[in-house]
Amino acid sequence: MEVVVKGTPITDEELNDGSWSDTALAMQRRYRRPDLEHSSDAADNVTTDTQCGKPTPCRARLPPAPKRRPLPRLPPEDYKIVLRPQGSLHLADLGPARLSEAICATAGFDLPAVSHTDQMRIHPTNNTITVSMPDVNRAMAYLKITQVKIADQSCAMAVYAPAPDNSVRGIIFNAHSFETDDQIFN
């Protein structure tokens, strides 16, 4: 059987004698971007390559986005309230200043009075606002928020109080009711 390599016919013995080797830059040539002048020729070559059984080159992927550092922890003794918009409102685009003004106005607080004690944090991935405050009365006022008006736009909010930091999620199996709270914590 005769094989044609770059227009030159060779025999089976010459093809399989072990003298053929891949070049070091074969992968670079394979994935090289086509020149703009010969873009139609490159497209024709790709179709002929696929007809000959050669795989089509894949495009390179973008590098993954850098991992974001975790947000700093809020004071553990404070009450925390989480607000989540129920519409298509993207909180990171609005900014913390506008959001804190709108939330304080909705809850009925004066922003300069509570800005020293209440901390508001926007979580861009979850699209939530966490408000941390030491006063239980302000926490109850924040829990009553149902809608926030920001720049002539009203957005419905789902508001809840998350579990404390030192709590356990889920069901505790084999827990006994005859133990006091202090014994359970110790």
VENZI-V479041 format. One record per residue. SS is DSSP state (~ for helix, > for strand, _ for the rest). PSI is psi in degrees with one decimal (* if undefined). OMEGA is omega in degrees with one decimal (999 if undefined). Layout:
BEGIN
SS/PSI/OMEGA + SS/PSI/OMEGA
END
This chain:
BEGIN
_/141.2/-176.6 + >/137.2/-178.3 + >/143.0/179.7 + >/122.5/177.3 + >/115.1/-178.7 + _/44.0/176.0 + _/-3.6/-179.3 + >/122.9/178.3 + >/134.5/175.3 + >/162.4/-178.9 + >/171.4/178.4 + ~/-36.2/-179.3 + ~/-41.9/179.5 + ~/-33.7/-179.3 + ~/-38.5/-174.0 + _/17.2/-176.7 + _/-3.1/176.3 + _/1.4/-179.2 + _/-9.9/179.4 + _/136.9/177.7 + _/151.1/177.9 + _/144.8/177.7 + _/157.6/-177.1 + _/-24.7/-176.3 + _/20.7/-177.2 + ~/-40.2/-179.5 + ~/-34.7/177.8 + ~/-40.2/178.3 + ~/-35.4/-176.6 + ~/-39.5/-176.5 + _/15.3/179.1 + _/141.7/176.5 + _/140.4/179.6 + _/149.7/175.9 + _/150.2/179.4 + _/-31.1/-179.6 + _/-35.5/-175.1 + _/32.5/-176.2 + ~/-37.0/178.7 + ~/-35.6/176.5 + ~/-39.0/-179.8 + ~/-39.0/178.4 + ~/-38.8/177.1 + ~/-38.4/179.8 + ~/-37.1/179.7 + ~/-41.9/-180.0 + ~/-38.1/178.0 + ~/-34.0/177.5 + ~/-40.0/180.0 + ~/-31.0/177.2 + ~/-29.8/179.2 + _/-6.6/178.2 + _/4.4/178.4 + _/139.5/178.9 + _/148.6/178.5 + _/142.7/-178.9 + _/144.5/178.0 + _/152.2/177.0 + _/149.5/178.1 + _/145.8/179.5 + _/153.0/173.8 + _/150.2/177.4 + _/149.8/-179.1 + _/151.2/179.8 + _/142.2/-179.6 + _/143.3/-178.3 + _/133.3/-177.2 + _/140.4/176.7 + _/148.4/178.1 + _/152.6/178.8 + _/146.9/178.3 + _/152.2/-176.7 + _/145.1/175.0 + _/160.8/-180.0 + _/129.8/-174.4 + _/-24.4/-177.3 + _/-8.7/-178.9 + _/159.0/171.0 + >/141.9/-178.5 + >/138.3/177.9 + >/135.1/-179.8 + >/131.0/177.3 + >/129.1/179.0 + >/123.6/178.7 + >/139.4/-179.7 + _/-7.3/178.3 + _/-155.0/-178.0 + _/28.8/-179.0 + _/124.4/178.2 + _/111.4/-171.2 + ~/-34.2/-177.3 + ~/-27.2/179.4 + ~/-26.7/-177.2 + ~/-35.8/-179.9 + _/152.7/-175.6 + ~/-30.1/-177.7 + ~/-48.5/-179.8 + ~/-38.4/-179.5 + ~/-42.5/-179.3 + ~/-37.8/175.8 + ~/-45.6/-177.4 + ~/-40.8/-178.5 + ~/-42.3/178.4 + ~/-38.7/178.4 + ~/-39.4/179.6 + ~/-39.4/-179.7 + ~/-13.6/177.7 + _/28.3/179.4 + _/154.6/173.9 + _/123.1/-174.1 + ~/-46.1/179.7 + ~/-29.0/-178.7 + ~/-36.4/-176.8 + ~/-8.5/-176.0 + _/-21.4/179.5 + _/-25.6/-176.1 + _/-35.3/-178.6 + _/137.1/177.3 + >/131.6/177.4 + >/132.9/-177.7 + >/130.8/177.6 + >/126.9/174.5 + >/107.7/-172.4 + _/-30.0/-178.4 + _/-46.2/-178.7 + _/-12.3/-176.9 + _/51.2/178.6 + >/161.6/173.1 + >/128.6/173.9 + >/125.4/178.9 + >/125.6/179.8 + >/127.3/-178.6 + >/149.5/-179.1 + _/-10.2/-173.7 + _/128.8/-178.9 + ~/-30.7/179.7 + ~/-40.4/176.4 + ~/-35.0/177.6 + ~/-41.2/178.2 + ~/-35.1/177.8 + ~/-39.2/177.2 + ~/-34.0/179.9 + ~/-22.9/-178.6 + _/-2.0/-179.6 + _/130.3/175.2 + _/-30.5/178.9 + >/146.1/176.8 + >/132.4/178.7 + >/115.8/-178.8 + >/116.0/175.1 + _/57.2/178.2 + _/21.6/178.4 + >/126.3/-179.7 + >/131.9/-178.0 + >/129.6/176.8 + >/141.3/-177.6 + >/140.7/168.7 + >/120.9/-174.0 + >/133.7/177.6 + >/160.8/176.2 + _/116.8/-179.4 + _/166.4/177.4 + _/149.9/178.8 + _/161.2/-177.2 + _/-33.6/-175.9 + _/17.2/-179.4 + _/167.2/-178.8 + _/135.4/176.8 + _/145.9/174.1 + _/-158.5/-175.6 + _/135.8/175.1 + _/114.2/179.6 + _/151.1/179.6 + _/29.4/175.3 + _/136.9/-177.2 + _/141.8/-178.0 + _/-11.9/-178.2 + _/-2.5/177.0 + _/142.9/177.4 + _/169.2/-179.9 + ~/-38.8/179.6 + ~/-37.5/178.9 + ~/-35.1/178.8 + ~/-42.2/-179.9 + ~/-28.7/179.9 + _/*/999
END
